[in-house]
Amino acid sequence: MIMKTKQLKEEADFFNSIARRVNINKIKPSLGLNTKRREGSFIHKYLPNNLKNKRVLDLGCGYGASSVYFAKKGARVVAIDASPESIKLAKKLARQYKVRDRVKFITGDVEQLILEKDTYDIVFGKAILHHLTISKVVPIIHRCLVRKGGKAIFIEPLGFSPFFSLYDRLFRRIARTSGELRLKQNDLSIFQTTFTNTNWIAVDILPCLLYMVYFCNLIIKNDVKPYWHRKIYDAEDNTMIGQVHTLLDRLDNFLPCWVQKFGWKIIICSTK
Ligand SMILES: C[S@@+](CC[C@H](N)C(=O)[O-])C[C@H]1O[C@@H](n2cnc3c(N)ncnc32)[C@H](O)[C@@H]1O
């Protein structure tokens, strides 16, 4: 328990320090997925078209881009994060987009959440599960979803590739926090055994080449920092990096099945 409290404090301190540097005027409500790539089309197959009055739980909401996205679509959102500074920004973002009354923000630990049974239509999380004990939170998520068609949707870093294991071992010092771990087969199995139906897609397989080239360049310049990969991931569609990324993403479709799981990210959509 003491270990867990220490880890949570580390998470909160780290993400507080990031939040202090974020300019909230530059944040747009979004799920942070590129709709032109496979990730966007996959997730939109599982998200209901009409989110009006749907109940959404946004876990590890950070500065609220996804919470405000859901609220703008008419959903009623509960959003939780361990970092008080991130929650402060998230409230500001919700006010800016005039949906503050549709989002309840909670500063706290996802693992300690006490949630009503059969309540939420969607439990959403981006880059949160890999900070948590998955065997502990998946049953909590399953329990709070509505019985008929409740969906758990998560976007997480994936660790099936031996290349990523090597990267993690060699470059642990540039990880963001000490507790984070990419998702492995065992984590996916927990979803598969808990939910009636689980679909997933691994993305950014060939685009990893782009990541690698960029990463090597940063090493040469001695300029590798946490979140270095966002430069590639967030590159606008009209930039050269963005276009190459989209092209490589399309080529991922033609890879044999056994290679598909070696992507950088996984998107999981489970139905209760
Ligand atoms: C990588 S950030 C992702 C934030 C947001 N989902 C996004 O995509 O921008 C991970 C977030 O999880 C939060 N977090 C980590 N462990 C947590 C926990 N046990 N309970 C609640 N939030 C947690 C951090 O404070 C941080 O804001």
The ligand as an SDF file (V2000), in Angstrom:
LIG
                    3D

 27 29  0  0  0  0  0  0  0  0999 V2000
    0.2080    9.6120  -20.3170 C   0  0  0  0  0  0  0  0  0  0  0  0
   -0.9360   10.5850  -19.4190 S   0  0  0  0  0  0  0  0  0  0  0  0
   -2.3550   10.5130  -20.4600 C   0  0  0  0  0  0  0  0  0  0  0  0
   -3.3130   11.6480  -20.2060 C   0  0  0  0  0  0  0  0  0  0  0  0
   -4.5010   11.7200  -21.1580 C   0  0  0  0  0  0  0  0  0  0  0  0
   -5.2890   10.5100  -21.1460 N   0  0  0  0  0  0  0  0  0  0  0  0
   -4.0200   12.0350  -22.5540 C   0  0  0  0  0  0  0  0  0  0  0  0
   -4.0950   11.1810  -23.4310 O   0  0  0  0  0  0  0  0  0  0  0  0
   -3.5490   13.1550  -22.7770 O   0  0  0  0  0  0  0  0  0  0  0  0
   -1.3520    9.5060  -18.0770 C   0  0  0  0  0  0  0  0  0  0  0  0
   -2.2640   10.1640  -17.0550 C   0  0  0  0  0  0  0  0  0  0  0  0
   -2.6460    9.1940  -16.0950 O   0  0  0  0  0  0  0  0  0  0  0  0
   -2.6390    9.7830  -14.8130 C   0  0  0  0  0  0  0  0  0  0  0  0
   -2.4810    8.7080  -13.8330 N   0  0  0  0  0  0  0  0  0  0  0  0
   -1.4250    7.8710  -13.6620 C   0  0  0  0  0  0  0  0  0  0  0  0
   -1.6950    6.9790  -12.6880 N   0  0  0  0  0  0  0  0  0  0  0  0
   -2.9490    7.2510  -12.2420 C   0  0  0  0  0  0  0  0  0  0  0  0
   -3.8010    6.6840  -11.2590 C   0  0  0  0  0  0  0  0  0  0  0  0
   -3.4250    5.6310  -10.5170 N   0  0  0  0  0  0  0  0  0  0  0  0
   -5.0250    7.2280  -11.0790 N   0  0  0  0  0  0  0  0  0  0  0  0
   -5.4430    8.2880  -11.8180 C   0  0  0  0  0  0  0  0  0  0  0  0
   -4.6830    8.8630  -12.7720 N   0  0  0  0  0  0  0  0  0  0  0  0
   -3.4580    8.3560  -12.9780 C   0  0  0  0  0  0  0  0  0  0  0  0
   -1.5130   10.7830  -14.8500 C   0  0  0  0  0  0  0  0  0  0  0  0
   -1.6750   11.8020  -13.8860 O   0  0  0  0  0  0  0  0  0  0  0  0
   -1.6050   11.2930  -16.2910 C   0  0  0  0  0  0  0  0  0  0  0  0
   -2.3890   12.4410  -16.3870 O   0  0  0  0  0  0  0  0  0  0  0  0
  1  2  1  0
  2  3  1  0
  2 10  1  0
  3  4  1  0
  4  5  1  0
  5  6  1  0
  5  7  1  0
  7  8  2  0
  7  9  1  0
 10 11  1  0
 11 12  1  0
 11 26  1  0
 12 13  1  0
 13 14  1  0
 13 24  1  0
 14 15  1  0
 14 23  1  0
 15 16  2  0
 16 17  1  0
 17 18  1  0
 17 23  2  0
 18 19  1  0
 18 20  2  0
 20 21  1  0
 21 22  2  0
 22 23  1  0
 24 25  1  0
 24 26  1  0
 26 27  1  0
M  CHG  2   2   1   9  -1
M  END
$$$$
